[in-house]
Amino acid sequence: MQARARHQRPRTREDYERGLPDYHDPTGGFGGAAPAYSALTLRIVLASLAVVLCVGGAILFAWFDMWWGTVFLAIVAAGSAVDLGWVIHRKRRGEPG
């Protein structure tokens, strides 16, 4: 019951600075597991790497006139760029990780 009451009050900046336990873990707390915290820095590194590799691959496919590869990798790069922007927004908002 206390966990439910805790989630009903509005969150403050201090809540985000401490971290939100089980933020994206629907099974958090089962079996005595410790609360999970988000790994935002890892997601930033991986999304940045995906953007760089996909843009490089799209340029390479375009060089060899393979339009299907260029379009596919451009779409994946755009999706990774959106994810990167959202994760950076969350990190700047104060969430640890």
N, C-alpha and C positions, 0 to 999 in steps of 0.2 A: 504493500500500500504506500509506503514512503516513496518508492521510486516513481509511482504514478503521480503523487502530489508534487514531487520535484520537477517533473516534466511539464506540469500545467502552469507553473509560474513563468513569467517572461524571463528570458536569459539576459544576463548583463555581460558587459565586456570582460569582467573578471571570470565569468564562467568560461568564456572562449579562451582566455589566457591560460587557465588551468587545464583546459582540454575537456572535451565532451566524451565521457566514457561510453563505450558501446555505441558510438555515433552511427556507424554503418554496419553494425553486427547484429542481425536479428537473433542470433543464438547466444549473444553475450550473457555471461553469468551462469549458464548451465554447467553443471558438473564442477562447480567451484573454480572456473576459469577466471583469471584476472580480466578486468575491463580492457578492451582494446582501444588504442588511440590511433588516429589516422597518421599515415606515413606520407605527408604532403611533400616533403623534400624529395623523397624517392620518386613520387609521381611527377614532380617538376622535371627531374633529370630524365626520366623515361619519356615524357611527352616532348621535351626538347630534342632528345635523340631521334624520336620518331619523325618530328617535323624536318629536321636536317636530312635524315636518310631518305625520306619520301620525296622531298624537293630535289635532292640530288638524283634519285632514281628517276623521277619524272623528267628531269633535264636529259638524263642519259637515254631514256626511251624516246624523247622528242628528237634527239640527235640522230637516232636510227629510224625515224619515221614510224614508230610503233604507237599509234594514237591510243589504242586501248590501254596500254600500260601507262601512258602519260595521264590519261583521264583518271584511271583508277588510283594511281599514286597521288595525284593532285587532290582527289576527294579525301583520301586517307590523311594527307597532310593538313587539309582544312579542318577535318575533324580533330586531329591532334592539336592543332593551334587553338581551337575553341576550348578543348579540355585544358590545355596549358593556361589559357587566360583565366578560366574558372578556378583552377587550383591556385594560381597566383593571387586571385582575389580572396580566396579563403585564407591563404597564408598571411596576406596583408591585413585581413580582418582580425587576426590575432590567434587563430587556432594553432596549437603546437603541432609539430610533426616534422 
